[in-house]
Amino acid sequence: MAFSESAPPKRRVASPPPTDPLTRAEQLTVAARALRAAEHICIFTGAGVSAESGIPTFRDALTGHWARFAPEELASPQGFADDPARVWQWYAERRADVRRALPNPAHTALAALAARVSHCTVITQNVDDLHERAGTSAVLRLHGSLFHIRCSAGCAGRVPAPDDAAGDVPAGGVEGIPRCGSCGALMRPDVVWFGEPLPMDAFEAARSAAIACDVFLSVGTSNMVEPAASLPWIAAAHGATVLVVNPTMAGQRSGPSILPIEGPAGVMLPRLMAEAFVGRRVRRQDPPSPR
């Protein structure tokens, strides 16, 4: 996929030095300086952030009863067509797991960061609601949300998912599954399944933010699954400083404008926020980017 368009930025912060900082303290100092200077920060989160709240990844959640099913049987249009009750039961249990989880220090630090800068765009690949519960008021969702449902036949719109779906859906039956108010088709989770594209409006908004931002902060993602994986490197190509916070840097790109910060997000982000902003006044002027 080619990305040739560009938008002249209002301001760019200095990129990290071509020689990587030698210590973690030096990495945090360089990253903190970039955050303080930025007027537009783009935050991009992946499954690693949710995992620190105890939410298993999709494949890690395939245990017990669910271990006998292939991922495509639970998260694809064909799997839904074959057994919609089974798919609804699976997602009802995933929602219940998320409701029991709490935002971790990484979510809290990112919400605080969004309040510190003039303009912040928060993009996530996660389908939980922990960013919102931590205080982030606007999130671009590339993979949808566990807590909304939509028409399986394609009617426009979405509605909140029922809280008690697990108890309403008997195995092998569809009586408890909500139906579309427009066409009567079964409702399905509002998430991106195997074989489906990302929602184009959300991805285009994320790409535009990556092009325009001063600092792109990638957290808890390997940045290896396209097309979302291209976002940090689009930002780097357009002059942004890219900060990569992840427990491992395996598979991540390197370059003069890319600064790796290796470690758990819940540890490194609070340290980064303290380095960047302790003792400094909040200077947000604009509201967060809309969804």
C-alpha positions as protocol buffer text, in pm:
chain_id: "A"
residue {
  index: 1
  type: MET
  ca { x: 0 y: 0 z: 0 }
}
residue {
  index: 2
  type: ALA
  ca { x: 145 y: 333 z: -102 }
}
residue {
  index: 3
  type: PHE
  ca { x: 101 y: 651 z: 100 }
}
residue {
  index: 4
  type: SER
  ca { x: 212 y: 945 z: -111 }
}
residue {
  index: 5
  type: GLU
  ca { x: -4 y: 1224 z: 24 }
}
residue {
  index: 6
  type: SER
  ca { x: 140 y: 1461 z: 281 }
}
residue {
  index: 7
  type: ALA
  ca { x: 17 y: 1748 z: 493 }
}
residue {
  index: 8
  type: PRO
  ca { x: 250 y: 2028 z: 598 }
}
residue {
  index: 9
  type: PRO
  ca { x: 280 y: 2005 z: 977 }
}
residue {
  index: 10
  type: LYS
  ca { x: 240 y: 2310 z: 1195 }
}
residue {
  index: 11
  type: ARG
  ca { x: 533 y: 2203 z: 1406 }
}
residue {
  index: 12
  type: ARG
  ca { x: 783 y: 1922 z: 1432 }
}
residue {
  index: 13
  type: VAL
  ca { x: 986 y: 1823 z: 1734 }
}
residue {
  index: 14
  type: ALA
  ca { x: 1349 y: 1725 z: 1709 }
}
residue {
  index: 15
  type: SER
  ca { x: 1403 y: 1359 z: 1628 }
}
residue {
  index: 16
  type: PRO
  ca { x: 1607 y: 1143 z: 1865 }
}
residue {
  index: 17
  type: PRO
  ca { x: 1981 y: 1142 z: 1796 }
}
residue {
  index: 18
  type: PRO
  ca { x: 2104 y: 892 z: 1531 }
}
residue {
  index: 19
  type: THR
  ca { x: 2292 y: 704 z: 1805 }
}
residue {
  index: 20
  type: ASP
  ca { x: 2052 y: 527 z: 2038 }
}
residue {
  index: 21
  type: PRO
  ca { x: 2065 y: 639 z: 2403 }
}
residue {
  index: 22
  type: LEU
  ca { x: 2276 y: 394 z: 2602 }
}
residue {
  index: 23
  type: THR
  ca { x: 2057 y: 358 z: 2911 }
}
residue {
  index: 24
  type: ARG
  ca { x: 1686 y: 341 z: 2983 }
}
residue {
  index: 25
  type: ALA
  ca { x: 1714 y: 666 z: 3179 }
}
residue {
  index: 26
  type: GLU
  ca { x: 1859 y: 833 z: 2871 }
}
residue {
  index: 27
  type: GLN
  ca { x: 1581 y: 688 z: 2655 }
}
residue {
  index: 28
  type: LEU
  ca { x: 1319 y: 830 z: 2889 }
}
residue {
  index: 29
  type: THR
  ca { x: 1489 y: 1170 z: 2896 }
}
residue {
  index: 30
  type: VAL
  ca { x: 1494 y: 1194 z: 2516 }
}
residue {
  index: 31
  type: ALA
  ca { x: 1134 y: 1071 z: 2491 }
}
residue {
  index: 32
  type: ALA
  ca { x: 1018 y: 1314 z: 2762 }
}
residue {
  index: 33
  type: ARG
  ca { x: 1177 y: 1604 z: 2577 }
}
residue {
  index: 34
  type: ALA
  ca { x: 988 y: 1507 z: 2260 }
}
residue {
  index: 35
  type: LEU
  ca { x: 657 y: 1484 z: 2445 }
}
residue {
  index: 36
  type: ARG
  ca { x: 701 y: 1824 z: 2607 }
}
residue {
  index: 37
  type: ALA
  ca { x: 773 y: 1989 z: 2272 }
}
residue {
  index: 38
  type: ALA
  ca { x: 489 y: 1823 z: 2083 }
}
residue {
  index: 39
  type: GLU
  ca { x: 166 y: 1997 z: 1992 }
}
residue {
  index: 40
  type: HIS
  ca { x: 5 y: 1691 z: 1831 }
}
residue {
  index: 41
  type: ILE
  ca { x: 69 y: 1346 z: 1978 }
}
residue {
  index: 42
  type: CYS
  ca { x: -70 y: 1030 z: 1823 }
}
residue {
  index: 43
  type: ILE
  ca { x: -110 y: 735 z: 2065 }
}
residue {
  index: 44
  type: PHE
  ca { x: -141 y: 384 z: 1919 }
}
residue {
  index: 45
  type: THR
  ca { x: -215 y: 89 z: 2148 }
}
residue {
  index: 46
  type: GLY
  ca { x: -224 y: -286 z: 2101 }
}
residue {
  index: 47
  type: ALA
  ca { x: -306 y: -604 z: 2289 }
}
residue {
  index: 48
  type: GLY
  ca { x: -7 y: -572 z: 2521 }
}
residue {
  index: 49
  type: VAL
  ca { x: -172 y: -282 z: 2702 }
}
residue {
  index: 50
  type: SER
  ca { x: -490 y: -479 z: 2773 }
}
residue {
  index: 51
  type: ALA
  ca { x: -288 y: -787 z: 2868 }
}
residue {
  index: 52
  type: GLU
  ca { x: -142 y: -593 z: 3161 }
}
residue {
  index: 53
  type: SER
  ca { x: -499 y: -566 z: 3295 }
}
residue {
  index: 54
  type: GLY
  ca { x: -538 y: -942 z: 3276 }
}
residue {
  index: 55
  type: ILE
  ca { x: -735 y: -947 z: 2951 }
}
residue {
  index: 56
  type: PRO
  ca { x: -609 y: -1238 z: 2740 }
}
residue {
  index: 57
  type: THR
  ca { x: -546 y: -1196 z: 2370 }
}
residue {
  index: 58
  type: PHE
  ca { x: -799 y: -1359 z: 2138 }
}
residue {
  index: 59
  type: ARG
  ca { x: -595 y: -1676 z: 2092 }
}
residue {
  index: 60
  type: ASP
  ca { x: -492 y: -1693 z: 2459 }
}
residue {
  index: 61
  type: ALA
  ca { x: -859 y: -1688 z: 2553 }
}
residue {
  index: 62
  type: LEU
  ca { x: -920 y: -2013 z: 2363 }
}
residue {
  index: 63
  type: THR
  ca { x: -907 y: -2234 z: 2671 }
}
residue {
  index: 64
  type: GLY
  ca { x: -1138 y: -2485 z: 2834 }
}
residue {
  index: 65
  type: HIS
  ca { x: -1459 y: -2533 z: 2635 }
}
residue {
  index: 66
  type: TRP
  ca { x: -1338 y: -2295 z: 2364 }
}
residue {
  index: 67
  type: ALA
  ca { x: -1007 y: -2475 z: 2303 }
}
residue {
  index: 68
  type: ARG
  ca { x: -1178 y: -2719 z: 2067 }
}
residue {
  index: 69
  type: PHE
  ca { x: -1278 y: -2446 z: 1823 }
}
residue {
  index: 70
  type: ALA
  ca { x: -1063 y: -2286 z: 1556 }
}
residue {
  index: 71
  type: PRO
  ca { x: -1044 y: -1905 z: 1578 }
}
residue {
  index: 72
  type: GLU
  ca { x: -1234 y: -1875 z: 1250 }
}
residue {
  index: 73
  type: GLU
  ca { x: -1527 y: -2068 z: 1399 }
}
residue {
  index: 74
  type: LEU
  ca { x: -1573 y: -1792 z: 1657 }
}
residue {
  index: 75
  type: ALA
  ca { x: -1468 y: -1479 z: 1471 }
}
residue {
  index: 76
  type: SER
  ca { x: -1556 y: -1488 z: 1103 }
}
residue {
  index: 77
  type: PRO
  ca { x: -1868 y: -1427 z: 893 }
}
residue {
  index: 78
  type: GLN
  ca { x: -1878 y: -1797 z: 806 }
}
residue {
  index: 79
  type: GLY
  ca { x: -1843 y: -1900 z: 1170 }
}
residue {
  index: 80
  type: PHE
  ca { x: -2136 y: -1675 z: 1258 }
}
residue {
  index: 81
  type: ALA
  ca { x: -2345 y: -1815 z: 974 }
}
residue {
  index: 82
  type: ASP
  ca { x: -2269 y: -2173 z: 1085 }
}
residue {
  index: 83
  type: ASP
  ca { x: -2354 y: -2122 z: 1453 }
}
residue {
  index: 84
  type: PRO
  ca { x: -2455 y: -1770 z: 1560 }
}
residue {
  index: 85
  type: ALA
  ca { x: -2545 y: -1883 z: 1913 }
}
residue {
  index: 86
  type: ARG
  ca { x: -2194 y: -2020 z: 1967 }
}
residue {
  index: 87
  type: VAL
  ca { x: -2037 y: -1694 z: 1848 }
}
residue {
  index: 88
  type: TRP
  ca { x: -2269 y: -1490 z: 2070 }
}
residue {
  index: 89
  type: GLN
  ca { x: -2182 y: -1706 z: 2371 }
}
residue {
  index: 90
  type: TRP
  ca { x: -1810 y: -1658 z: 2305 }
}
residue {
  index: 91
  type: TYR
  ca { x: -1836 y: -1281 z: 2285 }
}
residue {
  index: 92
  type: ALA
  ca { x: -2066 y: -1263 z: 2587 }
}
residue {
  index: 93
  type: GLU
  ca { x: -1797 y: -1437 z: 2791 }
}
residue {
  index: 94
  type: ARG
  ca { x: -1530 y: -1204 z: 2654 }
}
residue {
  index: 95
  type: ARG
  ca { x: -1740 y: -901 z: 2754 }
}
residue {
  index: 96
  type: ALA
  ca { x: -1779 y: -1047 z: 3102 }
}
residue {
  index: 97
  type: ASP
  ca { x: -1401 y: -1090 z: 3129 }
}
residue {
  index: 98
  type: VAL
  ca { x: -1346 y: -727 z: 3029 }
}
residue {
  index: 99
  type: ARG
  ca { x: -1608 y: -598 z: 3273 }
}
residue {
  index: 100
  type: ARG
  ca { x: -1416 y: -767 z: 3555 }
}
residue {
  index: 101
  type: ALA
  ca { x: -1087 y: -608 z: 3446 }
}
residue {
  index: 102
  type: LEU
  ca { x: -966 y: -264 z: 3550 }
}
residue {
  index: 103
  type: PRO
  ca { x: -758 y: -4 z: 3367 }
}
residue {
  index: 104
  type: ASN
  ca { x: -390 y: -39 z: 3452 }
}
residue {
  index: 105
  type: PRO
  ca { x: -125 y: 233 z: 3502 }
}
residue {
  index: 106
  type: ALA
  ca { x: -59 y: 244 z: 3128 }
}
residue {
  index: 107
  type: HIS
  ca { x: -421 y: 339 z: 3054 }
}
residue {
  index: 108
  type: THR
  ca { x: -411 y: 602 z: 3328 }
}
residue {
  index: 109
  type: ALA
  ca { x: -83 y: 748 z: 3204 }
}
residue {
  index: 110
  type: LEU
  ca { x: -212 y: 770 z: 2846 }
}
residue {
  index: 111
  type: ALA
  ca { x: -529 y: 947 z: 2960 }
}
residue {
  index: 112
  type: ALA
  ca { x: -313 y: 1194 z: 3152 }
}
residue {
  index: 113
  type: LEU
  ca { x: -94 y: 1247 z: 2847 }
}
residue {
  index: 114
  type: ALA
  ca { x: -399 y: 1323 z: 2634 }
}
residue {
  index: 115
  type: ALA
  ca { x: -484 y: 1600 z: 2880 }
}
residue {
  index: 116
  type: ARG
  ca { x: -136 y: 1754 z: 2866 }
}
residue {
  index: 117
  type: VAL
  ca { x: -92 y: 1838 z: 2498 }
}
residue {
  index: 118
  type: SER
  ca { x: -265 y: 2078 z: 2264 }
}
residue {
  index: 119
  type: HIS
  ca { x: -394 y: 1799 z: 2042 }
}
residue {
  index: 120
  type: CYS
  ca { x: -399 y: 1422 z: 2096 }
}
residue {
  index: 121
  type: THR
  ca { x: -532 y: 1139 z: 1881 }
}
residue {
  index: 122
  type: VAL
  ca { x: -578 y: 803 z: 2053 }
}
residue {
  index: 123
  type: ILE
  ca { x: -595 y: 497 z: 1825 }
}
residue {
  index: 124
  type: THR
  ca { x: -642 y: 143 z: 1951 }
}
residue {
  index: 125
  type: GLN
  ca { x: -646 y: -206 z: 1806 }
}
residue {
  index: 126
  type: ASN
  ca { x: -814 y: -332 z: 2125 }
}
residue {
  index: 127
  type: VAL
  ca { x: -1185 y: -403 z: 2151 }
}
residue {
  index: 128
  type: ASP
  ca { x: -1227 y: -344 z: 2526 }
}
residue {
  index: 129
  type: ASP
  ca { x: -1336 y: -21 z: 2697 }
}
residue {
  index: 130
  type: LEU
  ca { x: -1039 y: 32 z: 2931 }
}
residue {
  index: 131
  type: HIS
  ca { x: -917 y: 352 z: 2764 }
}
residue {
  index: 132
  type: GLU
  ca { x: -1256 y: 512 z: 2822 }
}
residue {
  index: 133
  type: ARG
  ca { x: -1278 y: 388 z: 3179 }
}
residue {
  index: 134
  type: ALA
  ca { x: -934 y: 537 z: 3246 }
}
residue {
  index: 135
  type: GLY
  ca { x: -1057 y: 878 z: 3132 }
}
residue {
  index: 136
  type: THR
  ca { x: -978 y: 898 z: 2760 }
}
residue {
  index: 137
  type: SER
  ca { x: -1283 y: 1062 z: 2607 }
}
residue {
  index: 138
  type: ALA
  ca { x: -1235 y: 989 z: 2234 }
}
residue {
  index: 139
  type: VAL
  ca { x: -1080 y: 678 z: 2081 }
}
residue {
  index: 140
  type: LEU
  ca { x: -1038 y: 575 z: 1718 }
}
residue {
  index: 141
  type: ARG
  ca { x: -1117 y: 203 z: 1712 }
}
residue {
  index: 142
  type: LEU
  ca { x: -957 y: 7 z: 1430 }
}
residue {
  index: 143
  type: HIS
  ca { x: -1105 y: -329 z: 1533 }
}
residue {
  index: 144
  type: GLY
  ca { x: -1440 y: -218 z: 1675 }
}
residue {
  index: 145
  type: SER
  ca { x: -1581 y: -270 z: 2023 }
}
residue {
  index: 146
  type: LEU
  ca { x: -1703 y: -568 z: 2224 }
}
residue {
  index: 147
  type: PHE
  ca { x: -1969 y: -346 z: 2376 }
}
residue {
  index: 148
  type: HIS
  ca { x: -2158 y: -266 z: 2056 }
}
residue {
  index: 149
  type: ILE
  ca { x: -2348 y: -482 z: 1809 }
}
residue {
  index: 150
  type: ARG
  ca { x: -2463 y: -426 z: 1453 }
}
residue {
  index: 151
  type: CYS
  ca { x: -2676 y: -585 z: 1183 }
}
residue {
  index: 152
  type: SER
  ca { x: -2521 y: -898 z: 1031 }
}
residue {
  index: 153
  type: ALA
  ca { x: -2687 y: -812 z: 699 }
}
residue {
  index: 154
  type: GLY
  ca { x: -2513 y: -476 z: 678 }
}
residue {
  index: 155
  type: CYS
  ca { x: -2773 y: -220 z: 785 }
}
residue {
  index: 156
  type: ALA
  ca { x: -2613 y: 101 z: 905 }
}
residue {
  index: 157
  type: GLY
  ca { x: -2573 y: 185 z: 1271 }
}
residue {
  index: 158
  type: ARG
  ca { x: -2482 y: 7 z: 1591 }
}
residue {
  index: 159
  type: VAL
  ca { x: -2630 y: -27 z: 1940 }
}
residue {
  index: 160
  type: PRO
  ca { x: -2495 y: -122 z: 2282 }
}
residue {
  index: 161
  type: ALA
  ca { x: -2455 y: -494 z: 2342 }
}
residue {
  index: 162
  type: PRO
  ca { x: -2687 y: -644 z: 2606 }
}
residue {
  index: 163
  type: ASP
  ca { x: -2533 y: -703 z: 2947 }
}
residue {
  index: 164
  type: ASP
  ca { x: -2687 y: -1048 z: 2994 }
}
residue {
  index: 165
  type: ALA
  ca { x: -2632 y: -1201 z: 2649 }
}
residue {
  index: 166
  type: ALA
  ca { x: -2460 y: -1510 z: 2796 }
}
residue {
  index: 167
  type: GLY
  ca { x: -2774 y: -1616 z: 2980 }
}
residue {
  index: 168
  type: ASP
  ca { x: -3004 y: -1544 z: 2689 }
}
residue {
  index: 169
  type: VAL
  ca { x: -2839 y: -1754 z: 2418 }
}
residue {
  index: 170
  type: PRO
  ca { x: -2899 y: -2129 z: 2445 }
}
residue {
  index: 171
  type: ALA
  ca { x: -2647 y: -2356 z: 2274 }
}
residue {
  index: 172
  type: GLY
  ca { x: -2760 y: -2427 z: 1919 }
}
residue {
  index: 173
  type: GLY
  ca { x: -3042 y: -2172 z: 1927 }
}
residue {
  index: 174
  type: VAL
  ca { x: -3091 y: -1814 z: 1816 }
}
residue {
  index: 175
  type: GLU
  ca { x: -3397 y: -1718 z: 2021 }
}
residue {
  index: 176
  type: GLY
  ca { x: -3204 y: -1491 z: 2255 }
}
residue {
  index: 177
  type: ILE
  ca { x: -3000 y: -1309 z: 1988 }
}
residue {
  index: 178
  type: PRO
  ca { x: -3121 y: -954 z: 1916 }
}
residue {
  index: 179
  type: ARG
  ca { x: -3243 y: -880 z: 1566 }
}
residue {
  index: 180
  type: CYS
  ca { x: -3202 y: -574 z: 1349 }
}
residue {
  index: 181
  type: GLY
  ca { x: -3490 y: -330 z: 1386 }
}
residue {
  index: 182
  type: SER
  ca { x: -3474 y: -247 z: 1014 }
}
residue {
  index: 183
  type: CYS
  ca { x: -3447 y: -583 z: 837 }
}
residue {
  index: 184
  type: GLY
  ca { x: -3488 y: -849 z: 1105 }
}
residue {
  index: 185
  type: ALA
  ca { x: -3145 y: -1007 z: 1053 }
}
residue {
  index: 186
  type: LEU
  ca { x: -2947 y: -1130 z: 1353 }
}
residue {
  index: 187
  type: MET
  ca { x: -2725 y: -877 z: 1523 }
}
residue {
  index: 188
  type: ARG
  ca { x: -2353 y: -953 z: 1551 }
}
residue {
  index: 189
  type: PRO
  ca { x: -2063 y: -813 z: 1755 }
}
residue {
  index: 190
  type: ASP
  ca { x: -1932 y: -482 z: 1618 }
}
residue {
  index: 191
  type: VAL
  ca { x: -1576 y: -611 z: 1582 }
}
residue {
  index: 192
  type: VAL
  ca { x: -1351 y: -686 z: 1287 }
}
residue {
  index: 193
  type: TRP
  ca { x: -1347 y: -1059 z: 1212 }
}
residue {
  index: 194
  type: PHE
  ca { x: -1104 y: -1273 z: 1018 }
}
residue {
  index: 195
  type: GLY
  ca { x: -1132 y: -1193 z: 649 }
}
residue {
  index: 196
  type: GLU
  ca { x: -1289 y: -851 z: 706 }
}
residue {
  index: 197
  type: PRO
  ca { x: -1124 y: -514 z: 632 }
}
residue {
  index: 198
  type: LEU
  ca { x: -1066 y: -247 z: 892 }
}
residue {
  index: 199
  type: PRO
  ca { x: -1336 y: 22 z: 903 }
}
residue {
  index: 200
  type: MET
  ca { x: -1215 y: 264 z: 638 }
}
residue {
  index: 201
  type: ASP
  ca { x: -1329 y: 583 z: 812 }
}
residue {
  index: 202
  type: ALA
  ca { x: -1140 y: 494 z: 1131 }
}
residue {
  index: 203
  type: PHE
  ca { x: -828 y: 387 z: 944 }
}
residue {
  index: 204
  type: GLU
  ca { x: -826 y: 699 z: 726 }
}
residue {
  index: 205
  type: ALA
  ca { x: -858 y: 916 z: 1037 }
}
residue {
  index: 206
  type: ALA
  ca { x: -572 y: 723 z: 1201 }
}
residue {
  index: 207
  type: ARG
  ca { x: -353 y: 758 z: 893 }
}
residue {
  index: 208
  type: SER
  ca { x: -422 y: 1131 z: 874 }
}
residue {
  index: 209
  type: ALA
  ca { x: -323 y: 1167 z: 1240 }
}
residue {
  index: 210
  type: ALA
  ca { x: -3 y: 971 z: 1180 }
}
residue {
  index: 211
  type: ILE
  ca { x: 88 y: 1202 z: 894 }
}
residue {
  index: 212
  type: ALA
  ca { x: 14 y: 1519 z: 1092 }
}
residue {
  index: 213
  type: CYS
  ca { x: 150 y: 1440 z: 1437 }
}
residue {
  index: 214
  type: ASP
  ca { x: 473 y: 1558 z: 1596 }
}
residue {
  index: 215
  type: VAL
  ca { x: 519 y: 1246 z: 1812 }
}
residue {
  index: 216
  type: PHE
  ca { x: 378 y: 899 z: 1748 }
}
residue {
  index: 217
  type: LEU
  ca { x: 367 y: 684 z: 2061 }
}
residue {
  index: 218
  type: SER
  ca { x: 327 y: 312 z: 1989 }
}
residue {
  index: 219
  type: VAL
  ca { x: 243 y: 106 z: 2299 }
}
residue {
  index: 220
  type: GLY
  ca { x: 196 y: -266 z: 2350 }
}
residue {
  index: 221
  type: THR
  ca { x: 200 y: -374 z: 1987 }
}
residue {
  index: 222
  type: SER
  ca { x: 448 y: -564 z: 1770 }
}
residue {
  index: 223
  type: ASN
  ca { x: 365 y: -342 z: 1470 }
}
residue {
  index: 224
  type: MET
  ca { x: 377 y: -643 z: 1241 }
}
residue {
  index: 225
  type: VAL
  ca { x: 16 y: -697 z: 1128 }
}
residue {
  index: 226
  type: GLU
  ca { x: -87 y: -477 z: 836 }
}
residue {
  index: 227
  type: PRO
  ca { x: -242 y: -242 z: 759 }
}
residue {
  index: 228
  type: ALA
  ca { x: -240 y: -98 z: 1111 }
}
residue {
  index: 229
  type: ALA
  ca { x: 129 y: -183 z: 1152 }
}
residue {
  index: 230
  type: SER
  ca { x: 214 y: 77 z: 891 }
}
residue {
  index: 231
  type: LEU
  ca { x: 96 y: 371 z: 1104 }
}
residue {
  index: 232
  type: PRO
  ca { x: 416 y: 432 z: 1309 }
}
residue {
  index: 233
  type: TRP
  ca { x: 632 y: 415 z: 1000 }
}
residue {
  index: 234
  type: ILE
  ca { x: 401 y: 650 z: 807 }
}
residue {
  index: 235
  type: ALA
  ca { x: 448 y: 894 z: 1094 }
}
residue {
  index: 236
  type: ALA
  ca { x: 827 y: 851 z: 1083 }
}
residue {
  index: 237
  type: ALA
  ca { x: 830 y: 904 z: 705 }
}
residue {
  index: 238
  type: HIS
  ca { x: 646 y: 1233 z: 752 }
}
residue {
  index: 239
  type: GLY
  ca { x: 892 y: 1367 z: 1009 }
}
residue {
  index: 240
  type: ALA
  ca { x: 746 y: 1260 z: 1343 }
}
residue {
  index: 241
  type: THR
  ca { x: 943 y: 1123 z: 1633 }
}
residue {
  index: 242
  type: VAL
  ca { x: 825 y: 764 z: 1695 }
}
residue {
  index: 243
  type: LEU
  ca { x: 842 y: 626 z: 2049 }
}
residue {
  index: 244
  type: VAL
  ca { x: 797 y: 248 z: 2074 }
}
residue {
  index: 245
  type: VAL
  ca { x: 708 y: 112 z: 2420 }
}
residue {
  index: 246
  type: ASN
  ca { x: 691 y: -267 z: 2427 }
}
residue {
  index: 247
  type: PRO
  ca { x: 831 y: -555 z: 2635 }
}
residue {
  index: 248
  type: THR
  ca { x: 1034 y: -668 z: 2332 }
}
residue {
  index: 249
  type: MET
  ca { x: 1162 y: -490 z: 2024 }
}
residue {
  index: 250
  type: ALA
  ca { x: 1156 y: -805 z: 1809 }
}
residue {
  index: 251
  type: GLY
  ca { x: 1015 y: -715 z: 1469 }
}
residue {
  index: 252
  type: GLN
  ca { x: 1011 y: -340 z: 1533 }
}
residue {
  index: 253
  type: ARG
  ca { x: 1180 y: -110 z: 1284 }
}
residue {
  index: 254
  type: SER
  ca { x: 1475 y: 109 z: 1370 }
}
residue {
  index: 255
  type: GLY
  ca { x: 1590 y: 444 z: 1239 }
}
residue {
  index: 256
  type: PRO
  ca { x: 1708 y: 791 z: 1338 }
}
residue {
  index: 257
  type: SER
  ca { x: 1357 y: 910 z: 1432 }
}
residue {
  index: 258
  type: ILE
  ca { x: 1251 y: 588 z: 1611 }
}
residue {
  index: 259
  type: LEU
  ca { x: 1325 y: 555 z: 1982 }
}
residue {
  index: 260
  type: PRO
  ca { x: 1269 y: 214 z: 2149 }
}
residue {
  index: 261
  type: ILE
  ca { x: 1172 y: 201 z: 2516 }
}
residue {
  index: 262
  type: GLU
  ca { x: 1176 y: -164 z: 2616 }
}
residue {
  index: 263
  type: GLY
  ca { x: 960 y: -269 z: 2911 }
}
residue {
  index: 264
  type: PRO
  ca { x: 601 y: -313 z: 3029 }
}
residue {
  index: 265
  type: ALA
  ca { x: 374 y: -23 z: 2941 }
}
residue {
  index: 266
  type: GLY
  ca { x: 237 y: -4 z: 3295 }
}
residue {
  index: 267
  type: VAL
  ca { x: 589 y: 58 z: 3423 }
}
residue {
  index: 268
  type: MET
  ca { x: 745 y: 266 z: 3149 }
}
residue {
  index: 269
  type: LEU
  ca { x: 460 y: 508 z: 3074 }
}
residue {
  index: 270
  type: PRO
  ca { x: 419 y: 639 z: 3431 }
}
residue {
  index: 271
  type: ARG
  ca { x: 797 y: 688 z: 3444 }
}
residue {
  index: 272
  type: LEU
  ca { x: 787 y: 870 z: 3111 }
}
residue {
  index: 273
  type: MET
  ca { x: 503 y: 1094 z: 3226 }
}
residue {
  index: 274
  type: ALA
  ca { x: 689 y: 1177 z: 3546 }
}
residue {
  index: 275
  type: GLU
  ca { x: 1003 y: 1259 z: 3349 }
}
residue {
  index: 276
  type: ALA
  ca { x: 813 y: 1478 z: 3105 }
}
residue {
  index: 277
  type: PHE
  ca { x: 555 y: 1663 z: 3311 }
}
residue {
  index: 278
  type: VAL
  ca { x: 596 y: 1647 z: 3690 }
}
residue {
  index: 279
  type: GLY
  ca { x: 580 y: 2002 z: 3817 }
}
residue {
  index: 280
  type: ARG
  ca { x: 453 y: 2141 z: 3486 }
}
residue {
  index: 281
  type: ARG
  ca { x: 111 y: 2290 z: 3417 }
}
residue {
  index: 282
  type: VAL
  ca { x: -144 y: 2129 z: 3185 }
}
residue {
  index: 283
  type: ARG
  ca { x: -153 y: 2318 z: 2857 }
}
residue {
  index: 284
  type: ARG
  ca { x: -431 y: 2142 z: 2663 }
}
residue {
  index: 285
  type: GLN
  ca { x: -632 y: 2385 z: 2452 }
}
residue {
  index: 286
  type: ASP
  ca { x: -828 y: 2171 z: 2206 }
}
residue {
  index: 287
  type: PRO
  ca { x: -1061 y: 1877 z: 2277 }
}
residue {
  index: 288
  type: PRO
  ca { x: -942 y: 1527 z: 2179 }
}
residue {
  index: 289
  type: SER
  ca { x: -995 y: 1407 z: 1821 }
}
residue {
  index: 290
  type: PRO
  ca { x: -1351 y: 1288 z: 1763 }
}
residue {
  index: 291
  type: ARG
  ca { x: -1419 y: 926 z: 1677 }
}
